[in-house]
Amino acid sequence: MSDFMTTVFGPLNKEWCNYFLFLSMIMYVLFVFAILTEIFFLFKHYKTLDFKMVLNGVLLLVNAFLAYMVNRLLYTMCVKSL
């Protein structure tokens, strides 16, 4: 039983930190894409903008940035702890 618990719930190797690095890179690309999309949208619809549309764009950017930062922080914590 102890071998099963160690295998399933035990610590992972340092190579698993690359998972957070990979997610961090993906989130960064999505963040840059969100910025470019928002800029394009603002220039295309600048005459008909309302507060709700701008707020949705800002919230999208904040969400993408936070996802990037969380994965970057988790990668740093993983690398420094092992």
Backbone bond lengths (Angstrom), bond angles and torsions (degrees), N, CA, C in turn:
res aa  C-N    CA-C-N  psi(-1)  N-CA   C-N-CA  omega(-1)  CA-C   N-CA-C  phi
1 M - - - 1.459 - - 1.525 110.94 -
2 S 1.316 116.58 -37.08 1.454 120.48 -178.99 1.531 110.97 -65.74
3 D 1.336 117.21 -38.21 1.463 119.89 177.94 1.520 111.39 -64.00
4 F 1.323 116.04 -38.79 1.463 120.59 177.89 1.522 110.38 -63.35
5 M 1.326 117.30 -46.17 1.465 121.30 -178.84 1.536 110.93 -64.15
6 T 1.314 117.34 -39.72 1.462 120.88 179.00 1.522 110.74 -67.33
7 T 1.316 116.43 -39.89 1.460 120.38 -179.21 1.525 111.40 -67.75
8 V 1.307 117.01 -43.58 1.465 120.99 -174.72 1.525 112.43 -82.55
9 F 1.333 117.87 -39.01 1.462 120.54 -172.72 1.526 113.66 -115.58
10 G 1.308 118.35 3.16 1.457 121.73 -178.34 1.520 112.18 -74.64
11 P 1.317 116.47 171.26 1.469 119.97 179.75 1.525 112.02 -67.39
12 L 1.306 114.56 151.54 1.459 121.44 178.87 1.525 110.30 -95.10
13 N 1.302 115.85 165.26 1.461 121.57 178.06 1.520 111.06 -73.38
14 K 1.337 115.21 168.18 1.467 121.01 179.89 1.524 112.00 -65.14
15 E 1.338 117.16 -24.90 1.464 119.93 179.81 1.526 112.10 -61.77
16 W 1.311 117.42 -24.34 1.460 120.71 179.85 1.515 112.18 -70.93
17 C 1.317 118.02 -12.81 1.465 120.87 174.70 1.534 110.65 -64.81
18 N 1.322 116.28 -25.92 1.471 120.19 179.29 1.522 111.92 -62.66
19 Y 1.323 117.20 -22.94 1.466 121.06 175.46 1.531 109.84 -58.44
20 F 1.337 116.82 -46.07 1.460 120.34 179.55 1.518 111.55 -70.75
21 L 1.319 117.34 -32.81 1.460 120.45 175.39 1.524 110.36 -63.75
22 F 1.325 116.76 -44.66 1.464 121.77 178.43 1.533 110.88 -61.76
23 L 1.325 116.95 -45.89 1.464 120.18 178.10 1.517 111.53 -63.98
24 S 1.315 116.90 -37.63 1.454 120.52 178.56 1.527 111.10 -63.47
25 M 1.323 117.06 -41.26 1.469 120.14 178.62 1.527 110.90 -66.17
26 I 1.320 117.06 -41.56 1.472 120.41 178.28 1.527 110.31 -63.14
27 M 1.318 117.03 -45.03 1.463 120.33 -179.08 1.524 111.74 -65.63
28 Y 1.327 117.41 -33.37 1.465 119.90 176.87 1.529 110.65 -65.64
29 V 1.326 116.52 -44.25 1.465 120.52 178.37 1.534 109.85 -62.08
30 L 1.327 117.07 -42.82 1.465 120.03 178.13 1.523 111.97 -65.61
31 F 1.331 116.93 -35.18 1.470 120.60 176.96 1.522 110.97 -64.63
32 V 1.322 117.26 -45.48 1.475 120.98 178.03 1.532 109.63 -63.69
33 F 1.320 116.79 -41.41 1.463 120.38 177.47 1.531 110.91 -62.28
34 A 1.323 117.59 -39.57 1.469 121.16 178.41 1.525 110.78 -65.22
35 I 1.319 117.37 -39.29 1.471 120.35 177.58 1.526 110.39 -63.10
36 L 1.327 116.54 -47.84 1.465 120.07 -179.74 1.523 111.90 -63.64
37 T 1.326 116.50 -39.20 1.460 120.41 178.11 1.517 111.17 -64.63
38 E 1.327 116.43 -41.58 1.462 120.05 179.79 1.526 111.53 -66.38
39 I 1.316 117.14 -41.15 1.474 120.15 177.13 1.518 110.71 -63.01
40 F 1.328 117.31 -44.72 1.458 121.08 178.08 1.529 110.60 -60.76
41 F 1.330 116.40 -43.89 1.468 120.99 -179.52 1.525 110.72 -63.16
42 L 1.335 117.16 -42.76 1.467 120.17 -179.11 1.526 111.56 -64.88
43 F 1.326 118.05 -39.89 1.459 119.88 178.53 1.522 112.10 -71.50
44 K 1.320 117.16 -33.59 1.456 120.16 -178.70 1.528 112.30 -74.48
45 H 1.335 117.37 -35.83 1.468 121.35 -174.68 1.530 112.28 -116.35
46 Y 1.304 118.12 31.70 1.458 119.79 -174.50 1.525 112.95 -64.94
47 K 1.331 119.00 -23.80 1.466 120.89 -179.43 1.522 112.37 -80.23
48 T 1.320 118.04 -26.93 1.469 120.90 -174.37 1.529 112.34 -113.21
49 L 1.325 117.29 22.66 1.464 119.25 -178.90 1.518 110.96 -72.48
50 D 1.309 115.52 141.94 1.450 120.50 169.92 1.529 108.14 -129.08
51 F 1.306 115.59 173.01 1.463 121.20 -174.16 1.524 112.29 -60.97
52 K 1.320 116.93 -38.79 1.460 120.89 -177.44 1.530 111.36 -64.24
53 M 1.312 117.21 -39.97 1.464 120.60 -179.67 1.536 110.85 -67.03
54 V 1.315 116.80 -42.31 1.459 120.76 179.75 1.521 110.17 -67.73
55 L 1.332 117.08 -41.44 1.458 121.15 178.68 1.524 111.46 -62.23
56 N 1.323 117.79 -41.42 1.465 121.10 177.28 1.530 110.93 -61.27
57 G 1.309 116.89 -41.11 1.455 120.25 178.00 1.517 112.68 -65.41
58 V 1.323 116.52 -42.25 1.465 120.57 178.59 1.527 110.56 -64.91
59 L 1.314 117.08 -42.21 1.464 120.25 178.92 1.529 111.34 -65.29
60 L 1.310 117.29 -36.02 1.459 120.81 175.44 1.525 110.60 -62.11
61 L 1.324 117.09 -44.33 1.460 120.99 179.10 1.523 111.99 -65.51
62 V 1.319 117.16 -41.36 1.463 120.78 178.48 1.522 110.30 -63.62
63 N 1.324 116.64 -43.67 1.463 120.83 179.94 1.525 111.16 -62.78
64 A 1.318 117.82 -44.52 1.463 121.03 179.58 1.523 110.97 -65.46
65 F 1.331 117.31 -39.75 1.459 120.81 178.88 1.528 111.23 -66.14
66 L 1.319 117.33 -42.60 1.465 120.24 178.98 1.526 111.87 -64.97
67 A 1.321 117.86 -38.19 1.460 120.65 177.16 1.525 110.22 -63.19
68 Y 1.321 116.87 -40.76 1.467 120.81 176.82 1.528 110.76 -63.36
69 M 1.323 117.37 -47.09 1.460 120.98 -176.83 1.526 112.13 -66.61
70 V 1.315 118.11 -37.99 1.461 120.92 179.19 1.521 110.34 -63.47
71 N 1.311 117.24 -45.45 1.460 119.84 179.58 1.524 111.71 -68.57
72 R 1.309 117.12 -35.27 1.469 119.84 176.48 1.524 110.24 -66.08
73 L 1.323 117.26 -42.08 1.451 121.36 178.04 1.519 111.66 -64.53
74 L 1.317 117.35 -42.85 1.460 120.65 178.26 1.522 111.42 -64.08
75 Y 1.320 117.92 -37.81 1.462 120.64 177.49 1.533 109.78 -64.56
76 T 1.322 117.09 -45.29 1.453 120.35 179.40 1.522 111.73 -62.31
77 M 1.326 116.96 -42.33 1.459 120.79 178.18 1.516 110.88 -63.85
78 C 1.295 117.07 -40.14 1.458 121.37 -178.82 1.524 110.63 -65.61
79 V 1.330 116.71 -46.43 1.467 120.55 -178.08 1.524 110.93 -65.80
80 K 1.331 117.15 -42.82 1.468 120.75 -176.39 1.535 111.86 -72.62
81 S 1.301 117.86 -24.58 1.465 119.25 -176.33 1.528 112.84 -86.30
82 L 1.324 117.73 -19.15 1.466 119.59 -178.18 1.504 112.45 -103.19
